[in-house]
Amino acid sequence: MDYISLDEIKDKLDFFYKMYDVVRLVDPLHKRVLDYRQSSLIETPDVCYHYWENNRICDNCISIRAYNENKSFVKMEKSKDDVLLVTAVPIENAASPAVLELLKNATDTMLVGNGDYNEGEIFSRFIKELNDAAVRDPLTSLYNRRFVDERLPVDIIDALLKHRPLSVCFIDLDNFKSINDLYGHEAGDMAIKAAGEVISQNIYPEDVWAARYGGDEFLLCLNGADEDCARTTVDRIQKEIEKMTVNQVVKGGPLSISFGIETMRDTPVTAEELIRRADEKMYKSKKEKSSDI
């Protein structure tokens, strides 16, 4: 099924309970489990991702994808003891964001190769690699553009509810076209990978995540960080990158970056607007740097 209405859920509830081990409604933006009462959806205190017992939002959240694209998605996920097939079905014409999640325990039926995959870490790694393939950039291993589109709106809502600042930093490699033109696209890829490694080594995953936004562009989301705090992090990244040279990566002159930071405090700002403002500040910085040469 591509989507379902609240009336259909009510009519098919007995069928769903026969087919699946867990049936629940979730708000994919606020990450809350919903209760369906008297034809309306009520938010509960239960956090949807607590089910997986790792106390962190799922990287490959198919419920936000189902909501955004208005079609169903399926993935595998691992809880502490079990492997589950998760189906996320968008709910049609709901007054607020809502997705039907159907979880089926597949611990005893999912086999890959030989061996007992329910013991040890082999199968857990397999599932992680499958989920990472959807949200990770293969060149840098940072998150990808899809992750940005799905995760940033969630972090914005969380920051507003907790009255915490949230900063977005847009980073761009300087003179990237020249690197490609002079030394080839392989050198360009190596420069991107090297910059991605520096970024990855200078962030703390609990509060910050980083993505390759596209080409030689990177995006950092710094939860709970005001502009000064965000600038400290990005200045550290900038200094580390500028210690390298293209010669270390392949051959040639020094690497450098330009960046722009936009911070949200209490007043709601959309993900698109935050990125646009940070991008504009980055280009202003790049232009000023060029004029000083």
C-alpha positions as a printed NumPy array, in Angstrom:
array([[  0.   ,   0.   ,   0.   ],
       [  1.241,   3.53 ,  -0.747],
       [ -0.811,   5.301,   1.91 ],
       [ -3.736,   4.722,   4.237],
       [ -6.503,   6.803,   5.823],
       [ -7.403,   6.892,   9.505],
       [-10.728,   5.203,   8.72 ],
       [ -8.917,   2.367,   6.938],
       [ -6.608,   1.909,   9.928],
       [ -9.629,   1.549,  12.191],
       [-11.223,  -0.998,   9.86 ],
       [ -8.031,  -3.031,   9.361],
       [ -6.649,  -2.907,  12.894],
       [ -7.471,  -6.54 ,  13.713],
       [ -5.813,  -7.635,  10.466],
       [ -2.672,  -5.613,  11.223],
       [ -2.379,  -7.112,  14.697],
       [ -2.587, -10.608,  13.194],
       [  0.098,  -9.841,  10.604],
       [  2.556,  -7.759,  12.668],
       [  4.105,  -7.895,  16.127],
       [  3.926,  -4.135,  16.733],
       [  1.411,  -1.7  ,  15.249],
       [  1.735,   1.974,  16.126],
       [  1.108,   5.486,  14.882],
       [  3.937,   8.016,  15.07 ],
       [  4.521,  11.692,  14.421],
       [  7.758,  11.547,  12.38 ],
       [  8.627,  15.211,  12.974],
       [  8.182,  15.316,  16.757],
       [  9.255,  11.648,  17.125],
       [  6.261,  10.854,  19.326],
       [  3.983,   7.831,  19.434],
       [  0.361,   8.808,  18.75 ],
       [ -2.862,   7.539,  20.29 ],
       [ -5.932,   7.273,  18.076],
       [ -9.   ,   8.323,  20.05 ],
       [-12.446,   9.274,  18.79 ],
       [-11.226,   9.752,  15.239],
       [ -8.376,  12.081,  16.269],
       [ -4.655,  11.631,  16.905],
       [ -3.32 ,  12.476,  20.362],
       [  0.396,  12.853,  21.033],
       [  1.693,  10.654,  23.874],
       [  4.846,  11.148,  25.983],
       [  6.375,   8.053,  24.343],
       [  9.342,   8.731,  22.043],
       [  9.259,   6.502,  18.968],
       [ 12.962,   5.7  ,  18.764],
       [ 13.153,   4.579,  22.409],
       [ 11.794,   1.264,  21.143],
       [ 15.267,   0.453,  19.778],
       [ 16.892,   0.962,  23.189],
       [ 19.799,   3.058,  21.943],
       [ 18.42 ,   6.499,  22.888],
       [ 19.128,   8.124,  19.521],
       [ 17.08 ,   9.093,  16.498],
       [ 17.342,   6.538,  13.696],
       [ 19.673,   7.723,  10.946],
       [ 17.661,   5.92 ,   8.275],
       [ 14.215,   7.08 ,   9.44 ],
       [ 11.787,   5.716,   6.881],
       [  8.812,   7.295,   8.662],
       [  9.964,  10.824,   7.864],
       [ 10.666,   9.63 ,   4.319],
       [  7.165,   8.139,   4.04 ],
       [  5.676,  11.413,   5.302],
       [  7.756,  13.593,   2.953],
       [  7.24 ,  11.484,  -0.182],
       [  3.734,  10.186,   0.586],
       [  4.556,   6.557,  -0.118],
       [  5.489,   3.471,   1.888],
       [  9.02 ,   2.373,   2.735],
       [ 10.488,  -0.776,   4.282],
       [ 13.77 ,  -1.361,   6.116],
       [ 15.421,  -3.756,   8.542],
       [ 16.297,  -2.6  ,  12.038],
       [ 17.829,  -4.294,  15.075],
       [ 16.708,  -3.886,  18.659],
       [ 18.679,  -5.258,  21.593],
       [ 17.642,  -8.863,  20.932],
       [ 15.636,  -8.963,  17.72 ],
       [ 15.773,  -8.211,  14.01 ],
       [ 12.634,  -6.489,  12.738],
       [ 11.21 ,  -5.612,   9.366],
       [  9.774,  -2.109,   9.613],
       [  7.138,  -0.782,   7.222],
       [  6.188,   2.91 ,   7.303],
       [  2.911,   3.886,   5.637],
       [  1.887,   7.567,   5.318],
       [ -1.548,   8.466,   6.617],
       [ -3.719,  10.323,   4.127],
       [ -5.485,  13.548,   5.109],
       [ -4.345,  13.529,   8.741],
       [ -4.611,  16.904,  10.467],
       [ -1.004,  16.635,  11.698],
       [  2.047,  14.613,  10.571],
       [  1.324,  10.91 ,  11.11 ],
       [  2.645,   7.607,   9.826],
       [  1.567,   4.025,  10.465],
       [  4.498,   1.832,  11.53 ],
       [  4.201,  -1.944,  11.199],
       [  6.964,  -3.986,  12.859],
       [  7.453,  -7.694,  12.175],
       [  9.91 ,  -9.797,  14.174],
       [ 12.114, -11.536,  11.608],
       [ 14.833, -12.805,  13.942],
       [ 14.362, -16.467,  13.041],
       [ 13.713, -15.965,   9.332],
       [ 16.433, -13.535,   8.212],
       [ 19.445, -15.582,   7.1  ],
       [ 22.471, -14.311,   5.214],
       [ 25.129, -16.901,   4.431],
       [ 26.002, -19.396,   7.149],
       [ 26.185, -19.115,  10.91 ],
       [ 24.116, -17.863,  13.806],
       [ 23.649, -14.185,  13.033],
       [ 21.543, -13.548,  16.113],
       [ 24.66 , -14.035,  18.22 ],
       [ 27.514, -11.534,  18.063],
       [ 27.879,  -8.51 ,  15.847],
       [ 27.891,  -9.857,  12.285],
       [ 24.211,  -9.382,  11.54 ],
       [ 24.093,  -6.06 ,  13.411],
       [ 26.871,  -4.806,  11.146],
       [ 25.022,  -6.069,   8.088],
       [ 21.874,  -4.129,   9.05 ],
       [ 23.894,  -1.006,   9.873],
       [ 25.597,  -1.163,   6.47 ],
       [ 22.214,  -1.49 ,   4.728],
       [ 20.814,   1.521,   6.572],
       [ 24.006,   3.553,   6.118],
       [ 23.811,   3.005,   2.355],
       [ 20.633,   5.109,   2.309],
       [ 21.98 ,   8.083,   4.276],
       [ 25.787,   8.09 ,   3.867],
       [ 27.942,   9.651,   1.162],
       [ 30.178,   6.876,  -0.245],
       [ 33.182,   9.151,  -0.859],
       [ 33.462,  10.794,   2.577],
       [ 31.29 ,   8.511,   4.789],
       [ 29.601,  11.671,   6.078],
       [ 25.826,  11.898,   5.821],
       [ 24.302,  12.735,   2.443],
       [ 21.802,  15.285,   1.132],
       [ 18.867,  12.934,   1.8  ],
       [ 19.839,  12.814,   5.494],
       [ 19.985,  16.624,   5.64 ],
       [ 16.512,  16.936,   4.125],
       [ 15.057,  14.394,   6.554],
       [ 16.919,  15.171,   9.761],
       [ 17.352,  18.959,   9.88 ],
       [ 13.583,  19.713,  10.209],
       [ 13.419,  17.267,  13.14 ],
       [ 16.365,  18.925,  14.892],
       [ 14.803,  22.357,  14.354],
       [ 11.595,  21.265,  16.068],
       [ 13.559,  19.664,  18.913],
       [ 15.602,  22.854,  19.424],
       [ 12.46 ,  25.002,  19.536],
       [ 10.73 ,  22.718,  22.03 ],
       [ 13.799,  22.677,  24.278],
       [ 14.483,  26.422,  23.833],
       [ 18.015,  25.668,  22.673],
       [ 19.942,  27.404,  19.888],
       [ 20.725,  25.521,  16.705],
       [ 23.432,  26.567,  14.275],
       [ 23.903,  25.496,  10.669],
       [ 27.27 ,  25.958,   8.989],
       [ 27.694,  25.796,   5.219],
       [ 31.256,  24.968,   4.106],
       [ 32.748,  25.156,   0.61 ],
       [ 36.243,  24.253,  -0.587],
       [ 38.044,  27.213,  -2.168],
       [ 39.314,  26.984,  -5.742],
       [ 37.89 ,  23.505,  -6.178],
       [ 37.363,  23.997,  -9.914],
       [ 41.054,  24.841, -10.288],
       [ 42.037,  21.632,  -8.484],
       [ 39.878,  19.628, -10.888],
       [ 41.13 ,  21.518, -13.941],
       [ 44.83 ,  21.347, -13.034],
       [ 45.111,  17.899, -11.476],
       [ 42.   ,  16.007, -12.595],
       [ 38.793,  14.806, -10.982],
       [ 40.582,  12.095,  -9.011],
       [ 42.561,  14.82 ,  -7.234],
       [ 39.295,  16.692,  -6.627],
       [ 37.75 ,  13.589,  -5.068],
       [ 40.817,  13.13 ,  -2.878],
       [ 40.572,  16.751,  -1.714],
       [ 36.878,  16.292,  -0.838],
       [ 37.642,  13.069,   1.021],
       [ 40.485,  14.684,   2.972],
       [ 38.278,  17.63 ,   3.982],
       [ 35.534,  15.211,   5.008],
       [ 37.975,  13.327,   7.244],
       [ 39.011,  16.547,   8.985],
       [ 35.373,  17.502,   9.547],
       [ 34.555,  14.05 ,  10.909],
       [ 37.5  ,  14.145,  13.327],
       [ 36.504,  17.546,  14.741],
       [ 32.848,  17.034,  15.638],
       [ 31.135,  15.327,  18.553],
       [ 28.316,  13.056,  17.291],
       [ 26.042,  13.595,  20.295],
       [ 25.436,  17.238,  19.434],
       [ 26.776,  17.73 ,  15.908],
       [ 26.369,  15.94 ,  12.606],
       [ 27.98 ,  16.645,   9.269],
       [ 26.962,  15.933,   5.689],
       [ 28.377,  16.277,   2.224],
       [ 25.714,  18.529,   0.768],
       [ 26.871,  18.189,  -2.828],
       [ 30.068,  18.53 ,  -4.856],
       [ 32.622,  20.259,  -2.632],
       [ 29.979,  21.594,  -0.231],
       [ 29.521,  20.406,   3.355],
       [ 26.886,  21.169,   5.962],
       [ 27.198,  20.997,   9.745],
       [ 24.261,  21.005,  12.152],
       [ 25.318,  22.033,  15.652],
       [ 22.533,  21.337,  18.15 ],
       [ 22.595,  23.497,  21.268],
       [ 25.351,  25.714,  19.852],
       [ 25.125,  29.488,  19.495],
       [ 27.102,  31.278,  16.788],
       [ 30.239,  31.73 ,  18.895],
       [ 30.313,  28.066,  19.842],
       [ 29.68 ,  27.031,  16.234],
       [ 32.448,  29.34 ,  15.021],
       [ 34.912,  27.76 ,  17.461],
       [ 34.163,  24.344,  15.963],
       [ 34.405,  25.509,  12.36 ],
       [ 37.538,  27.583,  12.995],
       [ 39.177,  24.418,  14.294],
       [ 38.12 ,  22.558,  11.146],
       [ 39.377,  25.415,   8.949],
       [ 42.808,  25.44 ,  10.611],
       [ 43.167,  21.678,  10.224],
       [ 42.223,  21.781,   6.548],
       [ 44.551,  24.699,   5.852],
       [ 47.439,  22.742,   7.371],
       [ 47.071,  20.301,   4.485],
       [ 48.136,  20.968,   0.941],
       [ 46.952,  19.498,  -2.308],
       [ 50.476,  18.041,  -2.435],
       [ 49.617,  15.927,   0.626],
       [ 46.408,  14.876,  -1.047],
       [ 47.806,  14.614,  -4.552],
       [ 50.096,  17.541,  -5.524],
       [ 49.922,  21.296,  -5.701],
       [ 49.122,  24.233,  -3.4  ],
       [ 47.286,  24.66 ,  -0.086],
       [ 43.686,  23.694,   0.61 ],
       [ 41.304,  26.207,   2.152],
       [ 37.606,  26.62 ,   2.893],
       [ 35.03 ,  29.356,   3.186],
       [ 32.062,  29.033,   5.524],
       [ 28.907,  30.755,   6.73 ],
       [ 26.989,  30.226,   9.965],
       [ 23.297,  30.85 ,  10.637],
       [ 21.868,  30.396,  14.15 ],
       [ 18.235,  29.896,  15.14 ],
       [ 17.076,  30.98 ,  18.608],
       [ 13.434,  30.492,  19.689],
       [ 12.02 ,  32.052,  16.496],
       [ 11.145,  29.236,  14.05 ],
       [ 13.144,  29.114,  10.828],
       [ 12.633,  26.455,   8.164],
       [ 15.441,  24.107,   7.212],
       [ 15.529,  25.576,   3.718],
       [ 15.838,  29.12 ,   5.07 ],
       [ 18.577,  28.212,   7.547],
       [ 20.62 ,  26.589,   4.791],
       [ 19.991,  29.481,   2.386],
       [ 21.164,  32.081,   4.92 ],
       [ 24.271,  30.081,   5.852],
       [ 25.016,  29.573,   2.142],
       [ 24.72 ,  33.314,   1.473],
       [ 27.129,  34.086,   4.319],
       [ 29.557,  31.516,   2.956],
       [ 29.527,  33.122,  -0.5  ],
       [ 30.013,  36.562,   1.058],
       [ 33.048,  35.235,   2.921],
       [ 34.422,  33.616,  -0.242],
       [ 33.943,  36.844,  -2.208],
       [ 35.715,  38.91 ,   0.46 ],
       [ 38.579,  36.423,   0.513],
       [ 38.928,  36.666,  -3.291],
       [ 38.972,  40.46 ,  -3.22 ],
       [ 41.817,  40.432,  -0.666],
       [ 44.089,  38.428,  -2.962]])
